[in-house]
Amino acid sequence: MHEMSLADGVLQVIEDNAKINGYSRVRKVWLEIGELAGVEVEAMRFCFDSVVKGTLADGARLEIIVTQGEGHCFGCGKTVPIQLRYDPCPLCGGYPVEPTGGLEMRVKELEVE
């Protein structure tokens, strides 16, 4: 389950940011996850709750914002929404569609004390 290492990375971002900005408690974390990022949202929730126990983010509420996948179709030249990396273009049915969005995962915002 690679979500555990991803959750550990999120905690590291939070802790590094806390050192820089001087906060001692995190109440809420907004995490943006792209549809094409290969992250299972429910597994991420479980792993996040496990990783933050005993840290400044213990008990923090995790808000996940799922961003839509999109890609560039080489057939018609359009940017189109896609849900899977190897989907055909929804406009022309062509291949390949190169993913251009929805690949990322990032900490978008924190509510802190």
C-alpha positions in Angstrom: 0.0 0.0 0.0 1.9 3.0 -1.2 -0.6 5.4 0.4 1.2 4.8 3.7 4.4 6.3 2.3 2.4 9.1 0.7 0.7 9.9 4.0 4.2 9.9 5.6 5.3 12.4 3.0 2.2 14.6 3.8 3.1 14.6 7.4 6.7 15.6 6.6 5.4 18.6 4.6 3.2 19.6 7.5 6.0 19.3 10.1 8.5 21.2 7.8 5.9 23.9 7.3 5.2 24.1 11.1 8.9 24.7 11.8 9.0 27.5 9.2 5.8 29.2 10.3 5.8 28.4 14.0 2.4 26.6 14.6 2.0 23.8 17.0 -1.3 22.2 16.0 -3.0 21.2 12.8 -6.8 21.1 12.8 -7.6 20.4 9.1 -5.6 19.4 6.0 -6.9 19.9 2.5 -5.2 17.4 0.2 -5.7 17.7 -3.6 -5.5 14.4 -5.4 -5.8 14.0 -9.1 -7.9 11.2 -10.6 -4.9 9.9 -12.5 -2.5 10.1 -9.5 -2.9 6.4 -8.7 -4.0 7.2 -5.1 -6.9 5.3 -3.5 -8.7 8.0 -1.5 -10.1 5.8 1.3 -6.7 4.1 1.8 -5.2 7.5 2.0 -7.6 8.5 4.7 -6.8 5.4 6.7 -3.1 5.8 6.3 -3.2 9.5 7.1 -5.1 8.8 10.4 -2.5 6.2 11.3 0.6 8.2 10.4 -0.4 11.4 12.3 -1.1 9.7 15.7 1.0 11.4 18.3 2.1 14.3 16.1 1.0 17.9 15.8 -1.6 16.7 13.3 -3.1 14.1 15.6 -6.9 14.3 15.2 -6.7 16.6 12.2 -9.6 16.4 9.7 -8.5 15.3 6.3 -10.4 17.0 3.4 -9.7 15.4 0.0 -10.3 17.4 -3.1 -10.3 15.1 -6.2 -9.2 16.9 -9.4 -10.4 15.8 -12.8 -8.0 14.0 -15.1 -7.4 15.6 -18.5 -5.3 14.9 -21.5 -4.2 16.1 -24.9 -5.6 14.0 -27.8 -3.0 13.5 -30.6 -5.9 12.7 -33.0 -8.0 15.8 -32.8 -5.5 18.1 -30.9 -8.0 19.0 -28.1 -7.6 18.9 -24.4 -10.2 16.5 -23.0 -11.4 15.1 -19.7 -10.3 11.5 -19.0 -10.8 9.2 -16.1 -8.2 6.5 -16.9 -4.7 7.0 -18.4 -5.5 4.8 -21.4 -9.0 6.0 -22.2 -9.7 7.0 -25.8 -10.5 10.6 -26.7 -14.2 11.2 -25.7 -14.5 13.6 -28.7 -13.0 11.7 -31.6 -12.4 8.2 -30.1 -8.7 8.4 -31.1 -5.5 7.4 -29.4 -3.2 8.3 -27.8 -4.4 10.8 -25.2 -1.5 12.1 -23.2 -2.4 12.9 -19.6 -1.8 16.5 -18.8 -3.8 17.1 -15.6 -5.1 15.2 -12.6 -1.7 13.5 -12.0 -0.7 15.4 -8.9 -1.1 15.1 -5.2 -0.4 18.1 -3.0 -1.2 19.7 0.3 -3.4 22.6 -0.7 -4.2 24.2 2.6 -3.8 23.8 6.4 -5.9 25.1 9.3 -3.5 25.5 12.1 -3.1 27.0 15.6 
